[in-house]
Amino acid sequence: MPQSTSAMNTVESVVEISIDGTTWSNISGSTNKVEPGPQTADSGMAATFEGRYKIVRSGKYNPVDLSVTILYTETSSEAYAILHGQFLLVNSPLWLRYTPGGYNGDFRYYTGDSNGNKAAGRIVEFPFVSADAGDGGPSMVVFKLQTTRLVREAALPSPSASVSPSASASA
């Protein structure tokens, strides 16, 4: 196989959240990183008297854990304030989608149910900001979201798309 010429970086990713599954808020300007864990399955094995290898079978899929790093801000329309409000709700529902290739990316990933429909994940870990007199950089926090699965879809222009000076809209 020849070497790829289509490698990409994800520094212009678009990250959006929704508190109702319909209205999306672009939090890219206060988000630093989205790190999904792998989707794993339960598995088991058994040995028999015959053969040298165990018999292995897999079962149900486990939820996907996402770690999302955001800036700590006190602005009501930015990520931390929105997420704090959702964390306080029963079951802490949150829809999340991200487009690694940014506004020109071909694919988007979203929190989904077992049928592949958009569905709320659950905020399972919410950070409170620390204070550090020796650090002059922005305060960052990591929240954790758990979802049944991540689903990949073709990226269409987002209704929350607000092109930044460093990004360009798709033609």
C-alpha positions as CSV (number, residue, x, y, z in Angstrom):
1,M,0.0,0.0,0.0
2,P,1.4,3.4,-0.9
3,Q,1.9,6.1,1.8
4,S,-1.2,8.2,2.5
5,T,-1.3,11.7,1.2
6,S,-4.6,12.6,2.9
7,A,-3.4,12.7,6.6
8,M,-5.0,15.4,8.6
9,N,-4.8,17.1,11.9
10,T,-7.7,18.0,14.0
11,V,-6.8,21.5,15.3
12,E,-9.9,23.0,13.6
13,S,-12.4,20.5,15.0
14,V,-15.9,21.6,15.7
15,V,-17.5,20.5,19.0
16,E,-21.2,21.0,19.7
17,I,-23.4,20.1,22.6
18,S,-27.2,20.1,23.1
19,I,-29.3,20.0,26.2
20,D,-32.4,18.9,24.3
21,G,-31.1,17.0,21.3
22,T,-32.4,19.6,18.9
23,T,-30.7,23.0,19.5
24,W,-26.9,22.8,19.3
25,S,-24.4,25.1,20.9
26,N,-20.9,25.4,19.3
27,I,-18.4,25.2,22.2
28,S,-15.3,24.9,20.0
29,G,-14.1,28.3,21.2
30,S,-13.9,27.0,24.8
31,T,-13.0,23.4,24.1
32,N,-9.4,22.1,24.0
33,K,-9.7,18.3,23.5
34,V,-12.2,15.5,22.9
35,E,-10.9,12.0,23.8
36,P,-13.2,9.1,23.2
37,G,-12.2,5.8,24.7
38,P,-12.6,2.6,22.7
39,Q,-15.9,0.7,22.6
40,T,-15.2,-2.6,24.2
41,A,-17.3,-5.8,24.6
42,D,-17.7,-8.2,27.5
43,S,-15.9,-11.4,26.8
44,G,-15.4,-14.8,28.3
45,M,-13.3,-17.8,27.8
46,A,-13.3,-21.5,28.7
47,A,-10.8,-24.3,28.5
48,T,-11.6,-27.8,27.3
49,F,-9.8,-31.0,27.8
50,E,-9.1,-31.1,24.0
51,G,-6.9,-28.6,22.2
52,R,-4.3,-26.2,23.3
53,Y,-6.4,-23.0,23.0
54,K,-9.2,-21.7,25.0
55,I,-12.6,-20.9,23.4
56,V,-13.3,-17.2,23.4
57,R,-16.7,-15.5,22.9
58,S,-17.7,-11.9,23.1
59,G,-20.9,-10.5,24.5
60,K,-22.6,-7.1,24.9
61,Y,-20.9,-3.8,24.1
62,N,-19.9,-1.5,26.9
63,P,-20.6,2.2,26.8
64,V,-18.1,4.6,25.3
65,D,-16.4,7.0,27.7
66,L,-15.5,10.5,26.4
67,S,-13.2,12.9,28.2
68,V,-13.6,16.5,27.1
69,T,-11.2,19.2,28.1
70,I,-12.6,22.7,28.3
71,L,-11.6,26.2,29.5
72,Y,-13.0,27.2,32.8
73,T,-14.9,30.4,32.2
74,E,-17.8,32.2,34.0
75,T,-19.6,33.2,30.8
76,S,-23.1,31.8,30.7
77,S,-23.1,30.9,27.0
78,E,-19.8,28.9,27.2
79,A,-19.1,25.3,27.8
80,Y,-18.5,25.3,31.6
81,A,-21.7,27.1,32.5
82,I,-23.9,25.0,30.2
83,L,-22.3,21.8,31.4
84,H,-22.6,22.7,35.1
85,G,-26.3,23.3,34.6
86,Q,-26.7,19.9,32.9
87,F,-24.7,18.1,35.5
88,L,-27.2,19.3,38.2
89,L,-30.1,17.7,36.4
90,V,-31.3,14.1,37.2
91,N,-29.3,11.7,35.0
92,S,-27.2,14.6,33.6
93,P,-28.3,14.2,29.9
94,L,-26.1,15.8,27.3
95,W,-25.9,15.3,23.5
96,L,-22.5,15.8,22.0
97,R,-21.2,15.8,18.5
98,Y,-17.8,16.7,17.0
99,T,-16.4,17.0,13.5
100,P,-12.6,16.3,13.6
101,G,-12.1,17.9,10.2
102,G,-13.8,21.1,11.2
103,Y,-16.3,22.9,9.0
104,N,-14.7,21.2,5.9
105,G,-14.6,17.8,7.5
106,D,-16.4,14.8,5.8
107,F,-17.5,13.0,9.0
108,R,-19.0,13.9,12.3
109,Y,-19.4,11.7,15.4
110,Y,-22.3,11.9,17.8
111,T,-23.6,10.4,21.0
112,G,-26.1,7.7,20.0
113,D,-28.3,4.9,21.2
114,S,-28.1,1.2,20.3
115,N,-29.9,1.8,17.0
116,G,-27.6,4.6,15.9
117,N,-30.0,7.4,16.6
118,K,-28.8,10.6,18.2
119,A,-29.3,10.2,22.0
120,A,-28.1,11.9,25.1
121,G,-25.0,10.6,26.9
122,R,-24.7,11.1,30.6
123,I,-22.3,13.4,32.4
124,V,-20.7,10.9,34.8
125,E,-17.8,13.1,36.1
126,F,-17.9,16.9,36.5
127,P,-14.9,18.9,37.5
128,F,-14.7,21.9,39.8
129,V,-12.1,24.4,39.0
130,S,-8.9,24.5,41.0
131,A,-6.8,27.5,41.9
132,D,-3.1,27.7,41.3
133,A,-1.1,30.9,41.9
134,G,1.9,29.5,40.1
135,D,0.2,28.9,36.8
136,G,-0.4,31.8,34.5
137,G,-2.1,29.8,31.8
138,P,-5.9,29.3,31.3
139,S,-7.6,27.1,33.8
140,M,-8.6,23.8,32.1
141,V,-11.1,21.2,33.4
142,V,-12.0,17.8,32.1
143,F,-15.6,16.4,32.2
144,K,-16.5,12.9,31.4
145,L,-19.5,11.8,29.3
146,Q,-20.7,8.2,28.9
147,T,-22.8,7.2,25.9
148,T,-24.2,3.9,24.6
149,R,-22.1,4.4,21.4
150,L,-20.5,6.9,19.1
151,V,-22.0,7.0,15.7
152,R,-20.3,8.4,12.5
153,E,-22.3,10.3,9.9
154,A,-21.6,12.4,6.9
155,A,-20.9,16.0,8.1
156,L,-23.4,18.5,6.8
157,P,-23.2,22.2,7.5
158,S,-24.2,22.7,11.2
159,P,-26.9,25.1,12.1
160,S,-24.6,26.4,14.9
161,A,-21.7,26.9,12.4
162,S,-20.1,30.3,13.0
163,V,-17.0,30.3,10.9
164,S,-13.9,31.6,12.7
165,P,-11.3,33.8,11.0
166,S,-9.1,30.7,10.7
167,A,-11.7,28.5,9.2
168,S,-13.6,28.7,5.9
169,A,-17.1,27.5,5.1
170,S,-17.7,24.7,2.7
171,A,-18.8,25.6,-0.7
